[in-house]
Amino acid sequence: MKIIVCVKQVPASDEVQFDHVQKKVVREGVELVINPLDLHGIEAALKIKDASGAEVVAVSLGPPPAEKALRRAIAMGCDSGVLVCDREFAGSDTLSTSKALAAVVSKLGGADLILCGDHTTDGDTGQVPAELAEMLNVPQATYGAEVEAEGGSVKVKRVLTGLIETVETPMPALVTVTKAIGKPRRPSLVGIKRARTAEVKTMTAADLGLTKADVGWDGSPTKTLSAYPPPSRPQSEKVEVSPEKSAARIVEILGQAGVA
């Protein structure tokens, strides 16, 4: 069995900044980490590897520093890593990103199972997994809390609002996971040593048969027109009055605010 797990490097959650001129997330000069839910995707893949001996390949689309994320994935237990890196990918939206990832999967000879985190902490759209599944023409299961793959099919326990559902679909398939998968394992000492010297293969747009019109700014049908922080909430007011006077005071405050 061959598993491809998609990994993205994102700014640490407490350092996310937005460039309002370029209309993009600022990645320069901030700490970059593996997207938290992608760590759970890696963990789901490694659990299947532990049970069946599957081959696990970590794939990331990003600039050269994203190689660090792939080496972390290898240190955790992935067998190899592939970095999709090319200036042509700059400005890619989710559709363009999915197109590039689908080309990688095909270039690697396909996969029995593709695992992704449910969403990323920077874009937070959750669109890439669904678009990738559509482009590869494979079934998708979402919100995975448990993933079992054997005998040519994958069984996924999905935790939904007020409902726990178990679904099964033939492979190849794509599954998105949540943190309910379990705590991601720490890299082992042996894994860290192996990751230092492991080959991380780099693929460019040309390697994938993609042109400037397919990816990047030109290949992205959606553009960010504006972005701004939500308005701050007004300071709350604490009023200490007797229960008998509280209702009248609330009406007075609402009247001053133009609500009542």
Secondary structure, DSSP 8 states (H G I E B T S, - for coil): -EEEEE--EEE-GGG--EETTTTEE--TTS-EEE-HHHHHHHHHHHHHHHHH--EEEEEEESSGGGHHHHHHHHHHT-SEEEEE--GGGTT--HHHHHHHHHHHHHHTT--SEEEEES--SSS----HHHHHHHHHT--EEEEEEEEEEETTEEEEEEEETTEEEEEEEESSEEEEE-GGG-------HHHHHHHHH--EEEE-TTTTT--TTTSTTTT-S---------------------HHHHHHHHHHHHHHTT--
